[in-house]
Amino acid sequence: MCRAETSGMSPSPILLSEQDGSLGPFRIDRVRTISQCPPRVKLVRPIKSRRTGVASRNRCHPLLRRSGVELDQVLLKMHGVQEMNEFWEAAKQVLHAALPVHFICMCLRPFALMPSTVFRERAPFATEEEFQRFQEVSPIQAYLSLRPGTTLVRISDIMPDGELTGTEFYHRFMLPHDDRYFACLNFWHGGLFQGLIGLHRTAEQRDFTEAELALLAQLHPHFATVLQRILSLHRERAVRLSLEKLLVNLPIATVLLDWELRVTSRNHSAVELCAVWNLGPERAAREKKPETFRLPACVLEYCAHFKTTWNPCHHRLCPLTSPAGVYFSHPDQPGLRASVNLLQLDAAPLSMPMFLIRLDDSRASAQMGRQEKPGSMGLLTRLSPREREVAQLVGQGCSNDEVAERLCKSVLTVKRQLRSIYQKLNVVSRGRLTALLR
């Protein structure tokens, strides 16, 4: 019996026969190899007359049920979806129309426990810890890490039934939900695992047959095409929204790094200050156009280390997601510093986060308690419009009561906005804020 596993190698043709008992009254009209995309397996009733045989040859989708029209319709609907929630609903309809299953799940990178990346028809994970434990003990995870590119696998191909029933994975995550058999469609892009769609069955429904695996293998290109299109849309959305954030911060030196630490955007101020950081002010002044753009080494090292320790389930609790972010000061140039923030965009949850890096030179402020106006304008861009109004009045020497009266706000609102201003500008007192904005 061949294994239910496909990879980059072209597999041999999978022949379906009536003897395996999975096709009922159907027979094979034509078979192609799995490597053909999109492949077609046509299952039709035994020919009782010449007219019936001719009509049966007009079917064009792989079917394991009598209702071929239903599968055609849901496949067509799936190819028209634009968002991940729509894809999840359409994928469920396709798989339920094609095969008998107990329930379906879908898990996509970055594998955080949120409605946008983890979907389950039944038995949703109660906590993030439960989901993390599921990933740790799942035999599928270990199997795929050793066999990158595998697009289809059954759990019975990974370990025998007797061995499976003795594992924590079975007793904690399968048995309580009447889950006995499992197969999954796996999706890859550029050698990187993107996610999977899992199909769960009860003991009464029995394991997936070779004929059913052949059908899943031929449905896989449909799912992969739609999924990659939606992931591309999410990546484009992430870049667009990140660029919008960059434009807001144009007066201050700003750089955007993607998850692979590649510079996606930078402005002219960032080029100048990075040159000052790396070369010193005198040499940077002489080299008006540096040949290469280099971020401060400490910033790149921190981002690279952060990637190895980042937990997507707790990303909102890490210091990089706070308004102030993480700051680095130049060891030899007081007042020259860089801040790093993590951009995890809710509008594009399937894209990996990006790093927002800002640099500012407040050496005059550090020495004299004063800063030039262009620098203060850059600092104010970190604030919301209402916070900016409050900061400007405080910088002019107004008290909280005077600010509240002039802006028609309560004193409590002014105090709350001041706390937010202190955090965003990394200052600890009213006097420091006043000196920073002069």
BELVENUR-V891426 format. One record per run of one state. SS is the DSSP state (2 for helix, 1 for strand, 0 for the rest). FROM is the first residue (numbers start at 1). TO is the last residue. If there is no record, write none. Layout:
{{SS | FROM | TO} {SS | FROM | TO}}
//
This chain:
{{0 | 1 | 17} {2 | 18 | 20} {0 | 21 | 25} {1 | 26 | 30} {0 | 31 | 41} {1 | 42 | 45} {0 | 46 | 49} {2 | 50 | 56} {0 | 57 | 67} {2 | 68 | 78} {0 | 79 | 83} {2 | 84 | 98} {0 | 99 | 102} {1 | 103 | 108} {0 | 109 | 117} {1 | 118 | 120} {0 | 121 | 127} {2 | 128 | 137} {0 | 138 | 138} {2 | 139 | 146} {0 | 147 | 151} {1 | 152 | 154} {2 | 155 | 157} {0 | 158 | 160} {2 | 161 | 164} {0 | 165 | 167} {2 | 168 | 177} {0 | 178 | 180} {1 | 181 | 189} {0 | 190 | 191} {1 | 192 | 201} {0 | 202 | 209} {2 | 210 | 248} {0 | 249 | 252} {1 | 253 | 257} {0 | 258 | 262} {1 | 263 | 266} {0 | 267 | 267} {2 | 268 | 279} {0 | 280 | 280} {2 | 281 | 286} {0 | 287 | 296} {2 | 297 | 309} {0 | 310 | 311} {2 | 312 | 317} {0 | 318 | 318} {2 | 319 | 321} {0 | 322 | 325} {1 | 326 | 329} {0 | 330 | 335} {1 | 336 | 343} {0 | 344 | 345} {2 | 346 | 348} {0 | 349 | 353} {1 | 354 | 361} {0 | 362 | 362} {2 | 363 | 368} {0 | 369 | 372} {2 | 373 | 380} {0 | 381 | 384} {2 | 385 | 395} {0 | 396 | 399} {2 | 400 | 407} {0 | 408 | 410} {2 | 411 | 425} {0 | 426 | 429} {2 | 430 | 437} {0 | 438 | 438}}
//
